[in-house]
């Protein structure tokens, strides 16, 4: 598949800048093909590791059902959102990701995905591993292989740089 090029190319962030946003942000909006063809979006916490996105949740529910039905997903991350009232605009910085979701099924994959996720939010490995073990039976971990990713910022921020 060939993804569209960004229309306002001057506002496109470099790959390194985009990855920094993805690494540092805490929340993304996951978009899936939901029930009856309706898009379904939901905020998720995630981690970027090994060039992929990992998140976890329950083994049942709308999100997991949608991924099982259609593994194409999108993520949106807002890094900056400063409202500038006098200009009637927002100085923003954001990332859009398109990828393929895989519900992990081996113990090794699930443990790895949930451990790197947990360590993003709590650097105490012992506490993270203990939590994983206590939730193990109800745990579902998803890995997203990134197919296309772009970062974009408000033109005003671009102008400030140059």
LUMFI-402971 format. One line per 10 residues: number of its first residue (from 1); for each residue x, y, z of N, C-alpha, C, O. Coordinates in nm, 2 decimals, decimal comma. Layout:
N
NUM) X:Y:Z:X:Y:Z:X:Y:Z:X:Y:Z; ... $
This chain:
162
1) 0,09:-0,12:0,00:0,00:0,00:0,00:0,09:0,12:0,00:0,19:0,13:0,07; 0,05:0,22:-0,08:0,12:0,35:-0,08:0,04:0,45:0,00:-0,08:0,47:-0,04; 0,10:0,50:0,10:0,02:0,60:0,18:0,04:0,74:0,12:0,13:0,77:0,06; -0,06:0,82:0,15:-0,06:0,96:0,10:0,05:1,04:0,16:0,09:1,02:0,27; 0,10:1,13:0,07:0,20:1,22:0,12:0,13:1,33:0,20:0,02:1,37:0,16; 0,20:1,39:0,29:0,14:1,50:0,36:0,12:1,62:0,27:0,21:1,66:0,19; 0,00:1,68:0,27:-0,03:1,79:0,18:0,06:1,92:0,22:0,11:1,98:0,13; 0,07:1,94:0,35:0,15:2,06:0,39:0,28:2,01:0,43:0,32:2,01:0,55; 0,36:1,98:0,33:0,49:1,91:0,36:0,59:2,00:0,44:0,67:1,94:0,51; 0,58:2,13:0,43:0,67:2,22:0,51:0,65:2,20:0,66:0,74:2,23:0,74 $
11) 0,53:2,15:0,70:0,50:2,13:0,84:0,53:1,99:0,89:0,52:1,96:1,01; 0,58:1,91:0,80:0,62:1,77:0,84:0,74:1,77:0,93:0,84:1,83:0,90; 0,73:1,70:1,04:0,85:1,68:1,12:0,94:1,57:1,07:0,90:1,49:0,99; 1,07:1,58:1,11:1,16:1,48:1,06:1,12:1,34:1,13:1,05:1,34:1,23; 1,18:1,24:1,08:1,15:1,10:1,13:1,20:1,10:1,28:1,13:1,04:1,36; 1,32:1,15:1,31:1,37:1,15:1,44:1,28:1,23:1,54:1,26:1,19:1,65; 1,23:1,35:1,50:1,14:1,43:1,58:1,01:1,35:1,61:0,96:1,35:1,72; 0,96:1,29:1,50:0,84:1,21:1,51:0,86:1,09:1,61:0,77:1,07:1,70; 0,97:1,02:1,60:0,99:0,91:1,69:1,01:0,96:1,84:0,96:0,89:1,93; 1,07:1,07:1,86:1,08:1,13:1,99:0,95:1,15:2,05:0,92:1,13:2,17 $
21) 0,85:1,21:1,98:0,72:1,23:2,03:0,66:1,10:2,06:0,60:1,09:2,17; 0,67:1,00:1,98:0,60:0,87:2,00:0,66:0,81:2,13:0,59:0,75:2,21; 0,80:0,82:2,14:0,86:0,76:2,26:0,81:0,83:2,39:0,79:0,76:2,49; 0,80:0,96:2,39:0,77:1,03:2,51:0,63:1,05:2,55:0,60:1,07:2,67; 0,54:1,05:2,45:0,40:1,07:2,49:0,34:0,95:2,57:0,40:0,84:2,56; 0,24:0,98:2,64:0,18:0,87:2,73:0,05:0,81:2,68:0,02:0,70:2,71; -0,02:0,89:2,60:-0,15:0,85:2,55:-0,16:0,87:2,40:-0,11:0,96:2,35; -0,23:0,77:2,34:-0,26:0,78:2,20:-0,41:0,75:2,18:-0,47:0,69:2,27; -0,47:0,79:2,07:-0,60:0,75:2,04:-0,59:0,64:1,93:-0,54:0,66:1,82; -0,64:0,52:1,97:-0,64:0,41:1,88:-0,77:0,41:1,80:-0,88:0,42:1,86 $
31) -0,75:0,39:1,67:-0,87:0,38:1,58:-0,87:0,24:1,52:-0,77:0,20:1,46; -0,99:0,18:1,52:-1,01:0,05:1,46:-1,14:0,05:1,38:-1,22:0,14:1,39; -1,16:-0,05:1,30:-1,28:-0,07:1,23:-1,38:-0,14:1,32:-1,37:-0,26:1,34; -1,47:-0,07:1,38:-1,56:-0,12:1,48:-1,68:-0,19:1,43:-1,68:-0,23:1,31; -1,78:-0,21:1,51:-1,91:-0,28:1,48:-1,98:-0,21:1,36:-1,99:-0,08:1,35; -2,03:-0,29:1,27:-2,11:-0,24:1,16:-2,04:-0,14:1,07:-2,10:-0,05:1,01; -1,91:-0,15:1,07:-1,83:-0,06:0,98:-1,80:0,08:1,04:-1,74:0,17:0,98; -1,86:0,11:1,16:-1,83:0,23:1,23:-1,69:0,24:1,28:-1,64:0,14:1,34; -1,62:0,35:1,26:-1,49:0,36:1,32:-1,51:0,37:1,47:-1,61:0,42:1,53; -1,41:0,31:1,55:-1,42:0,31:1,69:-1,28:0,36:1,74:-1,18:0,30:1,70 $
41) -1,28:0,46:1,82:-1,16:0,52:1,87:-1,16:0,51:2,02:-1,27:0,53:2,09; -1,05:0,49:2,08:-1,04:0,48:2,23:-0,90:0,53:2,27:-0,80:0,49:2,21; -0,89:0,61:2,38:-0,76:0,64:2,43:-0,69:0,52:2,49:-0,75:0,44:2,56; -0,56:0,51:2,46:-0,48:0,40:2,52:-0,35:0,46:2,58:-0,30:0,55:2,52; -0,30:0,39:2,68:-0,16:0,41:2,71:-0,08:0,31:2,63:-0,13:0,20:2,61; 0,04:0,34:2,60:0,12:0,25:2,51:0,27:0,27:2,54:0,31:0,36:2,62; 0,35:0,19:2,47:0,49:0,21:2,47:0,54:0,18:2,33:0,49:0,10:2,26; 0,65:0,26:2,30:0,72:0,24:2,17:0,85:0,17:2,20:0,93:0,22:2,28; 0,86:0,05:2,16:0,98:-0,03:2,18:1,01:-0,13:2,06:0,91:-0,17:2,00; 1,13:-0,15:2,03:1,17:-0,24:1,92:1,11:-0,19:1,79:1,09:-0,27:1,70 $
51) 1,09:-0,06:1,78:1,03:-0,01:1,65:0,88:-0,04:1,64:0,82:-0,02:1,53; 0,82:-0,08:1,75:0,67:-0,12:1,74:0,60:-0,05:1,86:0,67:0,00:1,95; 0,47:-0,06:1,86:0,39:-0,01:1,96:0,33:-0,13:2,04:0,29:-0,22:1,97; 0,33:-0,12:2,17:0,27:-0,22:2,25:0,17:-0,16:2,35:0,19:-0,05:2,40; 0,05:-0,22:2,36:-0,04:-0,18:2,47:-0,11:-0,31:2,52:-0,10:-0,42:2,45; -0,18:-0,30:2,63:-0,25:-0,42:2,68:-0,38:-0,38:2,73:-0,41:-0,26:2,75; -0,46:-0,48:2,76:-0,60:-0,45:2,81:-0,66:-0,59:2,83:-0,59:-0,69:2,85; -0,79:-0,59:2,84:-0,87:-0,71:2,87:-0,87:-0,80:2,75:-0,85:-0,75:2,63; -0,90:-0,93:2,77:-0,90:-1,02:2,66:-1,03:-1,01:2,58:-1,04:-1,07:2,47; -1,13:-0,95:2,63:-1,26:-0,93:2,57:-1,30:-0,79:2,56:-1,26:-0,71:2,65 $
61) -1,38:-0,75:2,46:-1,43:-0,61:2,45:-1,42:-0,56:2,31:-1,37:-0,63:2,22; -1,48:-0,45:2,29:-1,49:-0,39:2,15:-1,36:-0,38:2,08:-1,35:-0,41:1,96; -1,26:-0,33:2,15:-1,12:-0,30:2,09:-1,06:-0,43:2,04:-1,02:-0,44:1,92; -1,06:-0,53:2,12:-1,00:-0,66:2,08:-1,08:-0,73:1,97:-1,03:-0,79:1,88; -1,21:-0,73:1,99:-1,30:-0,78:1,88:-1,27:-0,72:1,75:-1,27:-0,79:1,65; -1,26:-0,59:1,75:-1,24:-0,52:1,62:-1,10:-0,56:1,56:-1,09:-0,57:1,44; -1,00:-0,57:1,64:-0,87:-0,61:1,59:-0,87:-0,75:1,54:-0,81:-0,78:1,44; -0,94:-0,84:1,60:-0,95:-0,97:1,55:-1,02:-0,97:1,41:-0,99:-1,06:1,33; -1,12:-0,89:1,39:-1,19:-0,88:1,27:-1,11:-0,81:1,16:-1,11:-0,85:1,04; -1,04:-0,70:1,19:-0,96:-0,63:1,09:-0,84:-0,57:1,17:-0,85:-0,48:1,25 $
71) -0,72:-0,62:1,13:-0,60:-0,58:1,20:-0,54:-0,45:1,16:-0,44:-0,41:1,22; -0,60:-0,38:1,07:-0,55:-0,25:1,03:-0,59:-0,14:1,13:-0,71:-0,13:1,16; -0,50:-0,07:1,19:-0,53:0,03:1,29:-0,46:0,16:1,27:-0,37:0,17:1,18; -0,50:0,26:1,34:-0,44:0,39:1,33:-0,42:0,44:1,47:-0,50:0,41:1,56; -0,32:0,52:1,49:-0,30:0,59:1,62:-0,28:0,73:1,60:-0,21:0,77:1,50; -0,33:0,82:1,68:-0,31:0,96:1,68:-0,25:1,00:1,82:-0,30:0,96:1,92; -0,15:1,08:1,81:-0,08:1,13:1,93:-0,07:1,28:1,92:-0,02:1,34:1,83; -0,12:1,35:2,03:-0,11:1,49:2,03:0,00:1,53:2,13:0,00:1,49:2,25; 0,11:1,59:2,08:0,22:1,62:2,17:0,21:1,76:2,22:0,26:1,79:2,34; 0,15:1,85:2,15:0,14:1,99:2,19:0,01:2,05:2,14:-0,03:2,01:2,02 $
81) -0,05:2,13:2,22:-0,18:2,18:2,18:-0,21:2,32:2,25:-0,28:2,32:2,35; -0,14:2,42:2,20:-0,15:2,55:2,27:-0,25:2,64:2,19:-0,23:2,67:2,07; -0,36:2,67:2,26:-0,46:2,76:2,19:-0,41:2,90:2,19:-0,37:2,95:2,30; -0,42:2,97:2,08:-0,38:3,11:2,06:-0,50:3,18:2,02:-0,53:3,20:1,91; -0,57:3,23:2,13:-0,70:3,30:2,10:-0,70:3,41:2,00:-0,78:3,42:1,91; -0,60:3,50:2,02:-0,60:3,62:1,94:-0,57:3,58:1,79:-0,60:3,67:1,70; -0,52:3,47:1,76:-0,50:3,43:1,62:-0,60:3,33:1,58:-0,60:3,28:1,46; -0,70:3,29:1,67:-0,80:3,19:1,64:-0,74:3,06:1,58:-0,79:3,01:1,48; -0,64:3,01:1,65:-0,57:2,89:1,60:-0,51:2,82:1,72:-0,52:2,86:1,83; -0,45:2,70:1,68:-0,38:2,62:1,78:-0,24:2,59:1,73:-0,22:2,56:1,62 $
91) -0,15:2,61:1,82:-0,01:2,57:1,79:0,00:2,43:1,83:0,01:2,40:1,95; 0,01:2,34:1,74:0,00:2,19:1,77:0,12:2,12:1,72:0,20:2,17:1,63; 0,15:2,01:1,77:0,24:1,91:1,72:0,18:1,77:1,74:0,14:1,74:1,85; 0,17:1,69:1,64:0,11:1,56:1,65:0,17:1,46:1,56:0,25:1,49:1,47; 0,13:1,33:1,58:0,18:1,22:1,50:0,06:1,14:1,46:-0,03:1,11:1,54; 0,06:1,09:1,34:-0,03:0,99:1,29:0,04:0,86:1,25:0,14:0,87:1,18; -0,01:0,75:1,30:0,05:0,62:1,27:-0,05:0,53:1,21:-0,17:0,52:1,25; -0,01:0,46:1,10:-0,09:0,35:1,05:-0,01:0,22:1,07:0,11:0,21:1,05; -0,08:0,11:1,11:-0,01:-0,01:1,13:-0,10:-0,13:1,13:-0,22:-0,12:1,11; -0,03:-0,24:1,16:-0,10:-0,37:1,16:-0,09:-0,42:1,31:0,02:-0,44:1,36 $
101) -0,20:-0,45:1,37:-0,21:-0,50:1,50:-0,21:-0,65:1,51:-0,27:-0,72:1,43; -0,14:-0,70:1,61:-0,13:-0,84:1,63:-0,16:-0,87:1,78:-0,09:-0,81:1,86; -0,26:-0,95:1,81:-0,28:-0,99:1,94:-0,18:-1,10:1,98:-0,17:-1,21:1,91; -0,09:-1,07:2,07:0,02:-1,16:2,10:-0,03:-1,29:2,16:-0,13:-1,28:2,24; 0,03:-1,40:2,13:-0,03:-1,53:2,18:0,07:-1,62:2,25:0,03:-1,71:2,32; 0,20:-1,59:2,24:0,29:-1,68:2,32:0,32:-1,61:2,45:0,32:-1,48:2,46; 0,35:-1,69:2,55:0,38:-1,63:2,68:0,50:-1,54:2,67:0,50:-1,43:2,74; 0,60:-1,57:2,59:0,72:-1,49:2,58:0,69:-1,35:2,52:0,73:-1,25:2,57; 0,61:-1,35:2,41:0,57:-1,23:2,35:0,49:-1,14:2,44:0,51:-1,02:2,46; 0,39:-1,20:2,51:0,30:-1,13:2,60:0,38:-1,07:2,71:0,36:-0,95:2,75 $
111) 0,47:-1,15:2,77:0,55:-1,10:2,88:0,64:-0,98:2,84:0,65:-0,88:2,91; 0,70:-1,00:2,72:0,79:-0,89:2,67:0,71:-0,76:2,65:0,75:-0,65:2,70; 0,60:-0,77:2,58:0,52:-0,65:2,55:0,47:-0,58:2,68:0,47:-0,46:2,69; 0,42:-0,66:2,77:0,37:-0,60:2,89:0,48:-0,55:2,98:0,46:-0,45:3,05; 0,59:-0,61:2,98:0,71:-0,57:3,06:0,76:-0,43:3,01:0,78:-0,34:3,09; 0,78:-0,42:2,88:0,84:-0,29:2,83:0,73:-0,18:2,85:0,77:-0,07:2,88; 0,61:-0,22:2,84:0,50:-0,12:2,87:0,51:-0,08:3,01:0,51:0,04:3,04; 0,51:-0,17:3,10:0,51:-0,14:3,25:0,63:-0,06:3,29:0,62:0,03:3,37; 0,75:-0,09:3,23:0,87:-0,01:3,26:0,87:0,13:3,21:0,95:0,21:3,26; 0,78:0,16:3,11:0,77:0,30:3,07:0,71:0,38:3,18:0,74:0,50:3,19 $
121) 0,62:0,32:3,25:0,54:0,40:3,35:0,59:0,38:3,50:0,56:0,45:3,59; 0,68:0,27:3,52:0,73:0,24:3,65:0,86:0,17:3,63:0,87:0,06:3,58; 0,97:0,24:3,67:1,11:0,18:3,64:1,15:0,07:3,74:1,25:0,01:3,72; 1,06:0,03:3,83:1,08:-0,08:3,93:1,05:-0,21:3,86:0,93:-0,25:3,86; 1,15:-0,28:3,81:1,12:-0,40:3,73:1,05:-0,51:3,82:0,97:-0,58:3,77; 1,09:-0,52:3,94:1,03:-0,62:4,03:0,88:-0,59:4,05:0,80:-0,68:4,04; 0,85:-0,47:4,07:0,70:-0,43:4,08:0,63:-0,45:3,95:0,51:-0,50:3,96; 0,69:-0,42:3,84:0,62:-0,44:3,71:0,60:-0,59:3,69:0,49:-0,63:3,65; 0,70:-0,67:3,71:0,69:-0,82:3,69:0,59:-0,88:3,78:0,51:-0,97:3,74; 0,58:-0,83:3,91:0,48:-0,88:4,00:0,34:-0,85:3,95:0,25:-0,93:3,96 $
131) 0,32:-0,73:3,90:0,19:-0,68:3,85:0,15:-0,77:3,73:0,03:-0,81:3,72; 0,24:-0,79:3,64:0,21:-0,88:3,53:0,17:-1,01:3,57:0,07:-1,06:3,52; 0,24:-1,07:3,66:0,20:-1,21:3,71:0,06:-1,21:3,78:-0,01:-1,31:3,76; 0,03:-1,10:3,85:-0,10:-1,10:3,92:-0,22:-1,08:3,82:-0,33:-1,13:3,85; -0,19:-1,02:3,71:-0,30:-1,00:3,61:-0,29:-1,10:3,49:-0,37:-1,08:3,40; -0,20:-1,19:3,49:-0,16:-1,27:3,38:-0,29:-1,34:3,31:-0,30:-1,33:3,19; -0,37:-1,40:3,39:-0,49:-1,47:3,33:-0,59:-1,39:3,25:-0,66:-1,43:3,16; -0,60:-1,26:3,29:-0,69:-1,17:3,22:-0,62:-1,08:3,12:-0,69:-0,99:3,06; -0,50:-1,09:3,10:-0,41:-1,00:3,02:-0,41:-1,03:2,87:-0,39:-1,14:2,83; -0,43:-0,93:2,79:-0,42:-0,93:2,65:-0,32:-0,82:2,61:-0,33:-0,71:2,65 $
141) -0,22:-0,86:2,53:-0,12:-0,77:2,49:-0,12:-0,76:2,33:-0,13:-0,86:2,26; -0,12:-0,64:2,28:-0,12:-0,61:2,14:0,00:-0,54:2,09:0,06:-0,45:2,16; 0,05:-0,59:1,98:0,17:-0,53:1,92:0,13:-0,47:1,78:0,06:-0,53:1,70; 0,17:-0,35:1,76:0,14:-0,28:1,63:0,27:-0,26:1,56:0,36:-0,19:1,60; 0,27:-0,32:1,44:0,39:-0,30:1,35:0,35:-0,18:1,26:0,25:-0,17:1,20; 0,44:-0,08:1,27:0,42:0,05:1,20:0,44:0,04:1,05:0,55:0,00:1,01; 0,34:0,07:0,98:0,36:0,08:0,83:0,39:0,21:0,78:0,45:0,23:0,68; 0,33:0,32:0,85:0,35:0,45:0,80:0,33:0,55:0,92:0,24:0,52:1,00; 0,42:0,65:0,93:0,41:0,74:1,05:0,46:0,88:1,00:0,56:0,89:0,93; 0,38:0,98:1,04:0,42:1,11:1,01:0,39:1,20:1,13:0,29:1,18:1,20 $
151) 0,48:1,30:1,14:0,46:1,40:1,25:0,44:1,53:1,18:0,49:1,56:1,07; 0,36:1,62:1,24:0,32:1,75:1,18:0,31:1,85:1,29:0,28:1,82:1,40; 0,35:1,97:1,26:0,33:2,08:1,35:0,27:2,20:1,28:0,26:2,21:1,16; 0,21:2,29:1,37:0,15:2,41:1,31:0,26:2,49:1,24:0,37:2,49:1,27; 0,21:2,56:1,13:0,30:2,64:1,05:0,38:2,74:1,13:0,49:2,78:1,10; 0,31:2,80:1,24:0,37:2,90:1,32:0,49:2,84:1,39:0,59:2,91:1,41; 0,49:2,71:1,44:0,60:2,65:1,50:0,71:2,62:1,40:0,83:2,64:1,44; 0,68:2,59:1,28:0,78:2,57:1,18:0,85:2,70:1,15:0,97:2,70:1,14; 0,78:2,81:1,14:0,84:2,94:1,11:0,93:2,98:1,23:1,03:3,04:1,20; 0,90:2,94:1,35:0,98:2,98:1,46:1,12:2,91:1,45:1,22:2,97:1,50 $
161) 1,12:2,79:1,40:1,25:2,72:1,38:1,34:2,78:1,28:1,47:2,77:1,30; 1,29:2,84:1,18:1,37:2,88:1,07:1,38:3,03:1,05:1,45:3,08:0,96 $
